[in-house]
Amino acid sequence: MRHGKKFNHLGRKTAHRKSMLANMACSLIEHKRINTTLAKAKALKQFVEPLVTKSKEDTTHNRRVVYSRLRQKDAVTELFRDVAVKVGDRPGGYTRIIKLGNRLGDNAEMAMIELVDYNELYNAGKPAKKKSTRRSRRGGKSGAAVAAAPVATAVKEEE
């Protein structure tokens, strides 16, 4: 029975799984996108997103916490220097998983996991949105004009 086991063990022992996720996270930080199986991509998303959140505040403690999970000095440096600057205003959701189909050899579901802010194809099509104030649901002048228009046409048809 698997009561209370919330994350995917990926068919590996604990030490192997932690090393594999640390290496995949370092590759993701270095290359900004990697191809892997869908199950590993979902596990990597849970592993790397808290680390990116930690990198937004550059303190010695946060660097040490991230380094204890990643274990590669170059990846930690790039995460705090480059990635944290790009995702500074984003409140979460730093990675995106895109399904690619099945692998030829064993028919495993493949996926690409990437850092969201580094994909120019998705970000180029959308202009930068300015933040607007919250609007009421009741409507204003435009709502009254739309409601009055059908009434006026109904009166003309009766004549």
Secondary structure as the mmCIF struct_conf table of DSSP 4:
data_model
#
loop_
_struct_conf.conf_type_id
_struct_conf.id
_struct_conf.beg_label_comp_id
_struct_conf.beg_label_asym_id
_struct_conf.beg_label_seq_id
_struct_conf.end_label_comp_id
_struct_conf.end_label_asym_id
_struct_conf.end_label_seq_id
TURN_TY1_P TURN_TY1_P1 HIS A 3 GLY A 4
BEND BEND1 PHE A 7 PHE A 7
TURN_TY1_P TURN_TY1_P2 LEU A 10 GLY A 11
BEND BEND2 ARG A 12 ARG A 12
HELX_RH_AL_P HELX_RH_AL_P1 THR A 14 HIS A 31
BEND BEND3 LYS A 32 LYS A 32
STRN STRN1 ARG A 33 THR A 37
HELX_RH_AL_P HELX_RH_AL_P2 LEU A 38 SER A 55
TURN_TY1_P TURN_TY1_P3 LYS A 56 LYS A 56
BEND BEND4 GLU A 57 GLU A 57
HELX_RH_AL_P HELX_RH_AL_P3 THR A 60 LEU A 70
HELX_RH_AL_P HELX_RH_AL_P4 LYS A 73 GLU A 78
HELX_RH_PI_P HELX_RH_PI_P1 LEU A 79 VAL A 83
HELX_RH_AL_P HELX_RH_AL_P5 ALA A 84 LYS A 86
TURN_TY1_P TURN_TY1_P4 VAL A 87 ASP A 89
BEND BEND5 GLY A 92 GLY A 92
STRN STRN2 THR A 95 ASN A 102
TURN_TY1_P TURN_TY1_P5 LEU A 104 ASP A 106
STRN STRN3 GLU A 109 LEU A 115
HELX_RH_3T_P HELX_RH_3T_P1 VAL A 116 TYR A 118
HELX_RH_AL_P HELX_RH_AL_P6 GLU A 120 GLY A 125
BEND BEND6 LYS A 126 LYS A 126
HELX_LH_PP_P HELX_LH_PP_P1 PRO A 127 LYS A 131
BEND BEND7 ARG A 137 ARG A 138
HELX_RH_AL_P HELX_RH_AL_P7 LYS A 141 GLU A 158
#
